[in-house]
Amino acid sequence: MLSEGKIERINALANKSKKEGLTDKEREEQKNLREEYLQSLRSSFRNQLKSVKVVDPEGTDVTPEKLKQEKENDKKH
């Protein structure tokens, strides 16, 4: 997960960008922070999905095979 300080910095750069613009160095920093944020978000979402089990109204496990395979791969590592 991204630290609170990095999220604050992303917001500060976004606000500065709207008000007065960013230097080339700040634009590069913003790009890198946003990419780091997205990677963290995607990783968190993948982990959350791996804990899901899909069950139909009759109680049968209908979890997609791809998700089951991902869970098995995680157990092996």
PyMOL Python script that loads the backbone (N, CA, C, O; Angstrom):
from pymol import cmd

cmd.read_pdbstr("""\
ATOM      1  N   MET A   1       0.841  -1.177   0.000  1.00  0.00           N
ATOM      2  CA  MET A   1       0.000   0.000   0.000  1.00  0.00           C
ATOM      3  C   MET A   1       0.887   1.240   0.000  1.00  0.00           C
ATOM      4  O   MET A   1       1.965   1.252   0.594  1.00  0.00           O
ATOM      5  N   LEU A   2       0.422   2.263  -0.664  1.00  0.00           N
ATOM      6  CA  LEU A   2       1.157   3.514  -0.770  1.00  0.00           C
ATOM      7  C   LEU A   2       1.077   4.286   0.550  1.00  0.00           C
ATOM      8  O   LEU A   2       0.030   4.324   1.197  1.00  0.00           O
ATOM      9  N   SER A   3       2.189   4.896   0.936  1.00  0.00           N
ATOM     10  CA  SER A   3       2.207   5.641   2.197  1.00  0.00           C
ATOM     11  C   SER A   3       1.349   6.899   2.095  1.00  0.00           C
ATOM     12  O   SER A   3       1.121   7.434   1.010  1.00  0.00           O
ATOM     13  N   GLU A   4       0.889   7.344   3.233  1.00  0.00           N
ATOM     14  CA  GLU A   4       0.050   8.548   3.293  1.00  0.00           C
ATOM     15  C   GLU A   4       0.797   9.755   2.733  1.00  0.00           C
ATOM     16  O   GLU A   4       0.201  10.614   2.083  1.00  0.00           O
ATOM     17  N   GLY A   5       2.091   9.816   2.985  1.00  0.00           N
ATOM     18  CA  GLY A   5       2.897  10.930   2.485  1.00  0.00           C
ATOM     19  C   GLY A   5       2.940  10.982   0.968  1.00  0.00           C
ATOM     20  O   GLY A   5       2.914  12.062   0.377  1.00  0.00           O
ATOM     21  N   LYS A   6       3.007   9.824   0.344  1.00  0.00           N
ATOM     22  CA  LYS A   6       3.042   9.789  -1.125  1.00  0.00           C
ATOM     23  C   LYS A   6       1.695  10.185  -1.712  1.00  0.00           C
ATOM     24  O   LYS A   6       1.640  10.863  -2.738  1.00  0.00           O
ATOM     25  N   ILE A   7       0.620   9.773  -1.076  1.00  0.00           N
ATOM     26  CA  ILE A   7      -0.712  10.164  -1.542  1.00  0.00           C
ATOM     27  C   ILE A   7      -0.885  11.672  -1.399  1.00  0.00           C
ATOM     28  O   ILE A   7      -1.439  12.321  -2.286  1.00  0.00           O
ATOM     29  N   GLU A   8      -0.419  12.227  -0.298  1.00  0.00           N
ATOM     30  CA  GLU A   8      -0.480  13.677  -0.108  1.00  0.00           C
ATOM     31  C   GLU A   8       0.324  14.391  -1.182  1.00  0.00           C
ATOM     32  O   GLU A   8      -0.089  15.439  -1.678  1.00  0.00           O
ATOM     33  N   ARG A   9       1.478  13.823  -1.546  1.00  0.00           N
ATOM     34  CA  ARG A   9       2.319  14.442  -2.570  1.00  0.00           C
ATOM     35  C   ARG A   9       1.621  14.383  -3.940  1.00  0.00           C
ATOM     36  O   ARG A   9       1.681  15.349  -4.702  1.00  0.00           O
ATOM     37  N   ILE A  10       0.974  13.283  -4.252  1.00  0.00           N
ATOM     38  CA  ILE A  10       0.212  13.169  -5.502  1.00  0.00           C
ATOM     39  C   ILE A  10      -0.847  14.275  -5.550  1.00  0.00           C
ATOM     40  O   ILE A  10      -0.993  14.955  -6.566  1.00  0.00           O
ATOM     41  N   ASN A  11      -1.574  14.448  -4.466  1.00  0.00           N
ATOM     42  CA  ASN A  11      -2.613  15.478  -4.397  1.00  0.00           C
ATOM     43  C   ASN A  11      -2.028  16.879  -4.504  1.00  0.00           C
ATOM     44  O   ASN A  11      -2.597  17.741  -5.174  1.00  0.00           O
ATOM     45  N   ALA A  12      -0.897  17.111  -3.851  1.00  0.00           N
ATOM     46  CA  ALA A  12      -0.263  18.432  -3.900  1.00  0.00           C
ATOM     47  C   ALA A  12       0.181  18.759  -5.330  1.00  0.00           C
ATOM     48  O   ALA A  12       0.005  19.883  -5.800  1.00  0.00           O
ATOM     49  N   LEU A  13       0.752  17.777  -6.007  1.00  0.00           N
ATOM     50  CA  LEU A  13       1.181  18.001  -7.391  1.00  0.00           C
ATOM     51  C   LEU A  13      -0.016  18.232  -8.308  1.00  0.00           C
ATOM     52  O   LEU A  13       0.057  19.051  -9.224  1.00  0.00           O
ATOM     53  N   ALA A  14      -1.110  17.524  -8.074  1.00  0.00           N
ATOM     54  CA  ALA A  14      -2.316  17.702  -8.885  1.00  0.00           C
ATOM     55  C   ALA A  14      -2.862  19.115  -8.692  1.00  0.00           C
ATOM     56  O   ALA A  14      -3.239  19.774  -9.662  1.00  0.00           O
ATOM     57  N   ASN A  15      -2.906  19.582  -7.444  1.00  0.00           N
ATOM     58  CA  ASN A  15      -3.390  20.937  -7.164  1.00  0.00           C
ATOM     59  C   ASN A  15      -2.482  21.989  -7.785  1.00  0.00           C
ATOM     60  O   ASN A  15      -2.961  22.965  -8.365  1.00  0.00           O
ATOM     61  N   LYS A  16      -1.183  21.794  -7.666  1.00  0.00           N
ATOM     62  CA  LYS A  16      -0.239  22.754  -8.238  1.00  0.00           C
ATOM     63  C   LYS A  16      -0.364  22.773  -9.751  1.00  0.00           C
ATOM     64  O   LYS A  16      -0.276  23.831 -10.374  1.00  0.00           O
ATOM     65  N   SER A  17      -0.567  21.608 -10.339  1.00  0.00           N
ATOM     66  CA  SER A  17      -0.713  21.507 -11.788  1.00  0.00           C
ATOM     67  C   SER A  17      -1.904  22.335 -12.277  1.00  0.00           C
ATOM     68  O   SER A  17      -1.826  23.006 -13.306  1.00  0.00           O
ATOM     69  N   LYS A  18      -2.991  22.278 -11.533  1.00  0.00           N
ATOM     70  CA  LYS A  18      -4.206  23.026 -11.900  1.00  0.00           C
ATOM     71  C   LYS A  18      -4.018  24.531 -11.724  1.00  0.00           C
ATOM     72  O   LYS A  18      -4.514  25.324 -12.524  1.00  0.00           O
ATOM     73  N   LYS A  19      -3.301  24.913 -10.675  1.00  0.00           N
ATOM     74  CA  LYS A  19      -3.182  26.333 -10.340  1.00  0.00           C
ATOM     75  C   LYS A  19      -2.098  27.054 -11.132  1.00  0.00           C
ATOM     76  O   LYS A  19      -2.336  28.128 -11.684  1.00  0.00           O
ATOM     77  N   GLU A  20      -0.915  26.463 -11.188  1.00  0.00           N
ATOM     78  CA  GLU A  20       0.210  27.198 -11.777  1.00  0.00           C
ATOM     79  C   GLU A  20       1.065  26.382 -12.729  1.00  0.00           C
ATOM     80  O   GLU A  20       1.969  26.924 -13.365  1.00  0.00           O
ATOM     81  N   GLY A  21       0.799  25.100 -12.838  1.00  0.00           N
ATOM     82  CA  GLY A  21       1.611  24.261 -13.720  1.00  0.00           C
ATOM     83  C   GLY A  21       2.771  23.629 -12.983  1.00  0.00           C
ATOM     84  O   GLY A  21       3.121  24.034 -11.875  1.00  0.00           O
ATOM     85  N   LEU A  22       3.362  22.628 -13.616  1.00  0.00           N
ATOM     86  CA  LEU A  22       4.459  21.884 -13.008  1.00  0.00           C
ATOM     87  C   LEU A  22       5.731  22.032 -13.835  1.00  0.00           C
ATOM     88  O   LEU A  22       5.689  22.248 -15.046  1.00  0.00           O
ATOM     89  N   THR A  23       6.860  21.909 -13.146  1.00  0.00           N
ATOM     90  CA  THR A  23       8.133  21.862 -13.850  1.00  0.00           C
ATOM     91  C   THR A  23       8.277  20.474 -14.467  1.00  0.00           C
ATOM     92  O   THR A  23       7.515  19.563 -14.144  1.00  0.00           O
ATOM     93  N   ASP A  24       9.242  20.319 -15.344  1.00  0.00           N
ATOM     94  CA  ASP A  24       9.486  19.002 -15.956  1.00  0.00           C
ATOM     95  C   ASP A  24       9.800  17.957 -14.892  1.00  0.00           C
ATOM     96  O   ASP A  24       9.345  16.816 -14.972  1.00  0.00           O
ATOM     97  N   LYS A  25      10.582  18.362 -13.898  1.00  0.00           N
ATOM     98  CA  LYS A  25      10.950  17.445 -12.812  1.00  0.00           C
ATOM     99  C   LYS A  25       9.704  17.029 -12.018  1.00  0.00           C
ATOM    100  O   LYS A  25       9.559  15.862 -11.655  1.00  0.00           O
ATOM    101  N   GLU A  26       8.816  17.976 -11.753  1.00  0.00           N
ATOM    102  CA  GLU A  26       7.592  17.670 -11.010  1.00  0.00           C
ATOM    103  C   GLU A  26       6.645  16.787 -11.830  1.00  0.00           C
ATOM    104  O   GLU A  26       5.997  15.895 -11.283  1.00  0.00           O
ATOM    105  N   ARG A  27       6.565  17.036 -13.137  1.00  0.00           N
ATOM    106  CA  ARG A  27       5.735  16.177 -13.996  1.00  0.00           C
ATOM    107  C   ARG A  27       6.237  14.739 -13.985  1.00  0.00           C
ATOM    108  O   ARG A  27       5.449  13.795 -13.954  1.00  0.00           O
ATOM    109  N   GLU A  28       7.550  14.585 -14.011  1.00  0.00           N
ATOM    110  CA  GLU A  28       8.139  13.240 -13.966  1.00  0.00           C
ATOM    111  C   GLU A  28       7.852  12.582 -12.615  1.00  0.00           C
ATOM    112  O   GLU A  28       7.519  11.399 -12.556  1.00  0.00           O
ATOM    113  N   GLU A  29       7.982  13.346 -11.538  1.00  0.00           N
ATOM    114  CA  GLU A  29       7.674  12.827 -10.204  1.00  0.00           C
ATOM    115  C   GLU A  29       6.207  12.416 -10.122  1.00  0.00           C
ATOM    116  O   GLU A  29       5.887  11.352  -9.592  1.00  0.00           O
ATOM    117  N   GLN A  30       5.319  13.253 -10.643  1.00  0.00           N
ATOM    118  CA  GLN A  30       3.884  12.962 -10.637  1.00  0.00           C
ATOM    119  C   GLN A  30       3.596  11.675 -11.413  1.00  0.00           C
ATOM    120  O   GLN A  30       2.829  10.827 -10.958  1.00  0.00           O
ATOM    121  N   LYS A  31       4.209  11.540 -12.569  1.00  0.00           N
ATOM    122  CA  LYS A  31       4.029  10.336 -13.394  1.00  0.00           C
ATOM    123  C   LYS A  31       4.470   9.091 -12.625  1.00  0.00           C
ATOM    124  O   LYS A  31       3.762   8.084 -12.603  1.00  0.00           O
ATOM    125  N   ASN A  32       5.637   9.166 -11.999  1.00  0.00           N
ATOM    126  CA  ASN A  32       6.156   8.016 -11.249  1.00  0.00           C
ATOM    127  C   ASN A  32       5.283   7.679 -10.045  1.00  0.00           C
ATOM    128  O   ASN A  32       5.026   6.505  -9.776  1.00  0.00           O
ATOM    129  N   LEU A  33       4.824   8.698  -9.319  1.00  0.00           N
ATOM    130  CA  LEU A  33       3.961   8.466  -8.161  1.00  0.00           C
ATOM    131  C   LEU A  33       2.626   7.862  -8.580  1.00  0.00           C
ATOM    132  O   LEU A  33       2.111   6.961  -7.917  1.00  0.00           O
ATOM    133  N   ARG A  34       2.073   8.354  -9.672  1.00  0.00           N
ATOM    134  CA  ARG A  34       0.799   7.810 -10.150  1.00  0.00           C
ATOM    135  C   ARG A  34       0.952   6.351 -10.563  1.00  0.00           C
ATOM    136  O   ARG A  34       0.080   5.529 -10.281  1.00  0.00           O
ATOM    137  N   GLU A  35       2.053   6.027 -11.228  1.00  0.00           N
ATOM    138  CA  GLU A  35       2.284   4.637 -11.644  1.00  0.00           C
ATOM    139  C   GLU A  35       2.442   3.732 -10.420  1.00  0.00           C
ATOM    140  O   GLU A  35       1.909   2.623 -10.389  1.00  0.00           O
ATOM    141  N   GLU A  36       3.168   4.207  -9.428  1.00  0.00           N
ATOM    142  CA  GLU A  36       3.339   3.447  -8.188  1.00  0.00           C
ATOM    143  C   GLU A  36       1.984   3.232  -7.505  1.00  0.00           C
ATOM    144  O   GLU A  36       1.697   2.148  -6.998  1.00  0.00           O
ATOM    145  N   TYR A  37       1.159   4.280  -7.501  1.00  0.00           N
ATOM    146  CA  TYR A  37      -0.179   4.199  -6.902  1.00  0.00           C
ATOM    147  C   TYR A  37      -1.028   3.163  -7.640  1.00  0.00           C
ATOM    148  O   TYR A  37      -1.689   2.340  -7.006  1.00  0.00           O
ATOM    149  N   LEU A  38      -1.011   3.198  -8.968  1.00  0.00           N
ATOM    150  CA  LEU A  38      -1.801   2.247  -9.752  1.00  0.00           C
ATOM    151  C   LEU A  38      -1.334   0.809  -9.534  1.00  0.00           C
ATOM    152  O   LEU A  38      -2.158  -0.100  -9.426  1.00  0.00           O
ATOM    153  N   GLN A  39      -0.026   0.599  -9.469  1.00  0.00           N
ATOM    154  CA  GLN A  39       0.493  -0.742  -9.208  1.00  0.00           C
ATOM    155  C   GLN A  39       0.032  -1.244  -7.853  1.00  0.00           C
ATOM    156  O   GLN A  39      -0.346  -2.407  -7.713  1.00  0.00           O
ATOM    157  N   SER A  40       0.064  -0.375  -6.859  1.00  0.00           N
ATOM    158  CA  SER A  40      -0.384  -0.744  -5.520  1.00  0.00           C
ATOM    159  C   SER A  40      -1.874  -1.076  -5.515  1.00  0.00           C
ATOM    160  O   SER A  40      -2.302  -2.049  -4.894  1.00  0.00           O
ATOM    161  N   LEU A  41      -2.652  -0.261  -6.209  1.00  0.00           N
ATOM    162  CA  LEU A  41      -4.094  -0.472  -6.292  1.00  0.00           C
ATOM    163  C   LEU A  41      -4.417  -1.798  -6.986  1.00  0.00           C
ATOM    164  O   LEU A  41      -5.263  -2.561  -6.521  1.00  0.00           O
ATOM    165  N   ARG A  42      -3.742  -2.058  -8.090  1.00  0.00           N
ATOM    166  CA  ARG A  42      -3.974  -3.310  -8.834  1.00  0.00           C
ATOM    167  C   ARG A  42      -3.599  -4.531  -7.996  1.00  0.00           C
ATOM    168  O   ARG A  42      -4.319  -5.530  -7.979  1.00  0.00           O
ATOM    169  N   SER A  43      -2.477  -4.441  -7.308  1.00  0.00           N
ATOM    170  CA  SER A  43      -2.039  -5.548  -6.466  1.00  0.00           C
ATOM    171  C   SER A  43      -3.040  -5.825  -5.350  1.00  0.00           C
ATOM    172  O   SER A  43      -3.375  -6.976  -5.071  1.00  0.00           O
ATOM    173  N   SER A  44      -3.506  -4.766  -4.726  1.00  0.00           N
ATOM    174  CA  SER A  44      -4.488  -4.905  -3.654  1.00  0.00           C
ATOM    175  C   SER A  44      -5.781  -5.524  -4.178  1.00  0.00           C
ATOM    176  O   SER A  44      -6.368  -6.391  -3.531  1.00  0.00           O
ATOM    177  N   PHE A  45      -6.217  -5.077  -5.343  1.00  0.00           N
ATOM    178  CA  PHE A  45      -7.447  -5.597  -5.931  1.00  0.00           C
ATOM    179  C   PHE A  45      -7.291  -7.079  -6.302  1.00  0.00           C
ATOM    180  O   PHE A  45      -8.208  -7.870  -6.082  1.00  0.00           O
ATOM    181  N   ARG A  46      -6.130  -7.457  -6.865  1.00  0.00           N
ATOM    182  CA  ARG A  46      -5.882  -8.869  -7.199  1.00  0.00           C
ATOM    183  C   ARG A  46      -5.952  -9.735  -5.948  1.00  0.00           C
ATOM    184  O   ARG A  46      -6.556 -10.807  -5.955  1.00  0.00           O
ATOM    185  N   ASN A  47      -5.327  -9.260  -4.875  1.00  0.00           N
ATOM    186  CA  ASN A  47      -5.348 -10.024  -3.628  1.00  0.00           C
ATOM    187  C   ASN A  47      -6.759 -10.153  -3.078  1.00  0.00           C
ATOM    188  O   ASN A  47      -7.128 -11.194  -2.534  1.00  0.00           O
ATOM    189  N   GLN A  48      -7.537  -9.105  -3.219  1.00  0.00           N
ATOM    190  CA  GLN A  48      -8.922  -9.144  -2.761  1.00  0.00           C
ATOM    191  C   GLN A  48      -9.724 -10.147  -3.585  1.00  0.00           C
ATOM    192  O   GLN A  48     -10.516 -10.913  -3.035  1.00  0.00           O
ATOM    193  N   LEU A  49      -9.522 -10.144  -4.892  1.00  0.00           N
ATOM    194  CA  LEU A  49     -10.237 -11.085  -5.761  1.00  0.00           C
ATOM    195  C   LEU A  49      -9.896 -12.537  -5.431  1.00  0.00           C
ATOM    196  O   LEU A  49     -10.750 -13.419  -5.523  1.00  0.00           O
ATOM    197  N   LYS A  50      -8.654 -12.776  -5.052  1.00  0.00           N
ATOM    198  CA  LYS A  50      -8.228 -14.140  -4.749  1.00  0.00           C
ATOM    199  C   LYS A  50      -8.937 -14.719  -3.524  1.00  0.00           C
ATOM    200  O   LYS A  50      -8.941 -15.934  -3.323  1.00  0.00           O
ATOM    201  N   SER A  51      -9.527 -13.865  -2.720  1.00  0.00           N
ATOM    202  CA  SER A  51     -10.230 -14.360  -1.540  1.00  0.00           C
ATOM    203  C   SER A  51     -11.720 -14.597  -1.809  1.00  0.00           C
ATOM    204  O   SER A  51     -12.464 -14.976  -0.905  1.00  0.00           O
ATOM    205  N   VAL A  52     -12.148 -14.374  -3.051  1.00  0.00           N
ATOM    206  CA  VAL A  52     -13.558 -14.500  -3.404  1.00  0.00           C
ATOM    207  C   VAL A  52     -13.892 -15.933  -3.817  1.00  0.00           C
ATOM    208  O   VAL A  52     -13.122 -16.597  -4.510  1.00  0.00           O
ATOM    209  N   LYS A  53     -15.055 -16.383  -3.373  1.00  0.00           N
ATOM    210  CA  LYS A  53     -15.586 -17.664  -3.800  1.00  0.00           C
ATOM    211  C   LYS A  53     -16.996 -17.391  -4.318  1.00  0.00           C
ATOM    212  O   LYS A  53     -17.813 -16.796  -3.614  1.00  0.00           O
ATOM    213  N   VAL A  54     -17.283 -17.823  -5.543  1.00  0.00           N
ATOM    214  CA  VAL A  54     -18.582 -17.566  -6.160  1.00  0.00           C
ATOM    215  C   VAL A  54     -19.447 -18.813  -6.011  1.00  0.00           C
ATOM    216  O   VAL A  54     -19.046 -19.915  -6.383  1.00  0.00           O
ATOM    217  N   VAL A  55     -20.643 -18.615  -5.459  1.00  0.00           N
ATOM    218  CA  VAL A  55     -21.560 -19.727  -5.212  1.00  0.00           C
ATOM    219  C   VAL A  55     -22.906 -19.388  -5.852  1.00  0.00           C
ATOM    220  O   VAL A  55     -23.419 -18.283  -5.673  1.00  0.00           O
ATOM    221  N   ASP A  56     -23.481 -20.337  -6.598  1.00  0.00           N
ATOM    222  CA  ASP A  56     -24.790 -20.089  -7.223  1.00  0.00           C
ATOM    223  C   ASP A  56     -25.904 -20.308  -6.190  1.00  0.00           C
ATOM    224  O   ASP A  56     -25.626 -20.737  -5.070  1.00  0.00           O
ATOM    225  N   PRO A  57     -27.156 -20.020  -6.552  1.00  0.00           N
ATOM    226  CA  PRO A  57     -28.269 -20.140  -5.589  1.00  0.00           C
ATOM    227  C   PRO A  57     -28.439 -21.542  -4.992  1.00  0.00           C
ATOM    228  O   PRO A  57     -28.982 -21.683  -3.896  1.00  0.00           O
ATOM    229  N   GLU A  58     -27.980 -22.577  -5.702  1.00  0.00           N
ATOM    230  CA  GLU A  58     -28.095 -23.940  -5.163  1.00  0.00           C
ATOM    231  C   GLU A  58     -26.946 -24.299  -4.224  1.00  0.00           C
ATOM    232  O   GLU A  58     -26.936 -25.375  -3.626  1.00  0.00           O
ATOM    233  N   GLY A  59     -25.974 -23.384  -4.100  1.00  0.00           N
ATOM    234  CA  GLY A  59     -24.848 -23.637  -3.206  1.00  0.00           C
ATOM    235  C   GLY A  59     -23.650 -24.268  -3.889  1.00  0.00           C
ATOM    236  O   GLY A  59     -22.698 -24.669  -3.220  1.00  0.00           O
ATOM    237  N   THR A  60     -23.683 -24.362  -5.204  1.00  0.00           N
ATOM    238  CA  THR A  60     -22.580 -24.950  -5.960  1.00  0.00           C
ATOM    239  C   THR A  60     -21.493 -23.903  -6.197  1.00  0.00           C
ATOM    240  O   THR A  60     -21.780 -22.761  -6.557  1.00  0.00           O
ATOM    241  N   ASP A  61     -20.252 -24.309  -5.991  1.00  0.00           N
ATOM    242  CA  ASP A  61     -19.125 -23.409  -6.234  1.00  0.00           C
ATOM    243  C   ASP A  61     -18.982 -23.202  -7.747  1.00  0.00           C
ATOM    244  O   ASP A  61     -18.725 -24.152  -8.486  1.00  0.00           O
ATOM    245  N   VAL A  62     -19.147 -21.971  -8.195  1.00  0.00           N
ATOM    246  CA  VAL A  62     -19.021 -21.649  -9.620  1.00  0.00           C
ATOM    247  C   VAL A  62     -17.912 -20.615  -9.845  1.00  0.00           C
ATOM    248  O   VAL A  62     -17.965 -19.818 -10.781  1.00  0.00           O
ATOM    249  N   THR A  63     -16.926 -20.649  -8.976  1.00  0.00           N
ATOM    250  CA  THR A  63     -15.788 -19.747  -9.105  1.00  0.00           C
ATOM    251  C   THR A  63     -15.094 -20.021 -10.440  1.00  0.00           C
ATOM    252  O   THR A  63     -14.835 -21.179 -10.766  1.00  0.00           O
ATOM    253  N   PRO A  64     -14.788 -18.975 -11.221  1.00  0.00           N
ATOM    254  CA  PRO A  64     -14.114 -19.180 -12.505  1.00  0.00           C
ATOM    255  C   PRO A  64     -12.805 -19.951 -12.349  1.00  0.00           C
ATOM    256  O   PRO A  64     -12.075 -19.765 -11.376  1.00  0.00           O
ATOM    257  N   GLU A  65     -12.522 -20.812 -13.315  1.00  0.00           N
ATOM    258  CA  GLU A  65     -11.310 -21.647 -13.258  1.00  0.00           C
ATOM    259  C   GLU A  65     -10.042 -20.813 -13.178  1.00  0.00           C
ATOM    260  O   GLU A  65      -9.101 -21.171 -12.470  1.00  0.00           O
ATOM    261  N   LYS A  66     -10.016 -19.706 -13.902  1.00  0.00           N
ATOM    262  CA  LYS A  66      -8.820 -18.859 -13.874  1.00  0.00           C
ATOM    263  C   LYS A  66      -8.536 -18.368 -12.455  1.00  0.00           C
ATOM    264  O   LYS A  66      -7.382 -18.332 -12.028  1.00  0.00           O
ATOM    265  N   LEU A  67      -9.571 -17.996 -11.737  1.00  0.00           N
ATOM    266  CA  LEU A  67      -9.409 -17.537 -10.355  1.00  0.00           C
ATOM    267  C   LEU A  67      -8.956 -18.686  -9.453  1.00  0.00           C
ATOM    268  O   LEU A  67      -8.110 -18.494  -8.580  1.00  0.00           O
ATOM    269  N   LYS A  68      -9.515 -19.869  -9.660  1.00  0.00           N
ATOM    270  CA  LYS A  68      -9.091 -21.042  -8.883  1.00  0.00           C
ATOM    271  C   LYS A  68      -7.617 -21.340  -9.121  1.00  0.00           C
ATOM    272  O   LYS A  68      -6.887 -21.665  -8.185  1.00  0.00           O
ATOM    273  N   GLN A  69      -7.180 -21.231 -10.369  1.00  0.00           N
ATOM    274  CA  GLN A  69      -5.774 -21.487 -10.702  1.00  0.00           C
ATOM    275  C   GLN A  69      -4.861 -20.463 -10.044  1.00  0.00           C
ATOM    276  O   GLN A  69      -3.789 -20.813  -9.550  1.00  0.00           O
ATOM    277  N   GLU A  70      -5.280 -19.200 -10.036  1.00  0.00           N
ATOM    278  CA  GLU A  70      -4.493 -18.155  -9.369  1.00  0.00           C
ATOM    279  C   GLU A  70      -4.330 -18.458  -7.881  1.00  0.00           C
ATOM    280  O   GLU A  70      -3.244 -18.291  -7.326  1.00  0.00           O
ATOM    281  N   LYS A  71      -5.403 -18.902  -7.241  1.00  0.00           N
ATOM    282  CA  LYS A  71      -5.345 -19.259  -5.822  1.00  0.00           C
ATOM    283  C   LYS A  71      -4.368 -20.409  -5.598  1.00  0.00           C
ATOM    284  O   LYS A  71      -3.584 -20.386  -4.649  1.00  0.00           O
ATOM    285  N   GLU A  72      -4.414 -21.414  -6.474  1.00  0.00           N
ATOM    286  CA  GLU A  72      -3.514 -22.563  -6.362  1.00  0.00           C
ATOM    287  C   GLU A  72      -2.055 -22.132  -6.559  1.00  0.00           C
ATOM    288  O   GLU A  72      -1.170 -22.595  -5.839  1.00  0.00           O
ATOM    289  N   ASN A  73      -1.807 -21.259  -7.519  1.00  0.00           N
ATOM    290  CA  ASN A  73      -0.446 -20.764  -7.763  1.00  0.00           C
ATOM    291  C   ASN A  73       0.090 -20.030  -6.549  1.00  0.00           C
ATOM    292  O   ASN A  73       1.270 -20.154  -6.224  1.00  0.00           O
ATOM    293  N   ASP A  74      -0.752 -19.274  -5.879  1.00  0.00           N
ATOM    294  CA  ASP A  74      -0.317 -18.557  -4.687  1.00  0.00           C
ATOM    295  C   ASP A  74       0.034 -19.509  -3.553  1.00  0.00           C
ATOM    296  O   ASP A  74       0.970 -19.258  -2.794  1.00  0.00           O
ATOM    297  N   LYS A  75      -0.718 -20.608  -3.435  1.00  0.00           N
ATOM    298  CA  LYS A  75      -0.449 -21.580  -2.384  1.00  0.00           C
ATOM    299  C   LYS A  75       0.903 -22.243  -2.596  1.00  0.00           C
ATOM    300  O   LYS A  75       1.589 -22.574  -1.629  1.00  0.00           O
ATOM    301  N   LYS A  76       1.293 -22.439  -3.856  1.00  0.00           N
ATOM    302  CA  LYS A  76       2.562 -23.090  -4.180  1.00  0.00           C
ATOM    303  C   LYS A  76       3.749 -22.196  -3.882  1.00  0.00           C
ATOM    304  O   LYS A  76       4.838 -22.696  -3.598  1.00  0.00           O
ATOM    305  N   HIS A  77       3.566 -20.884  -3.939  1.00  0.00           N
ATOM    306  CA  HIS A  77       4.677 -19.959  -3.721  1.00  0.00           C
ATOM    307  C   HIS A  77       4.707 -19.538  -2.328  1.00  0.00           C
ATOM    308  O   HIS A  77       5.572 -18.755  -1.937  1.00  0.00           O
TER     309      HIS A  77
END
""", "prot")
cmd.dss("prot")
cmd.show_as("cartoon", "prot")
cmd.util.cbc("prot")
cmd.orient("prot")
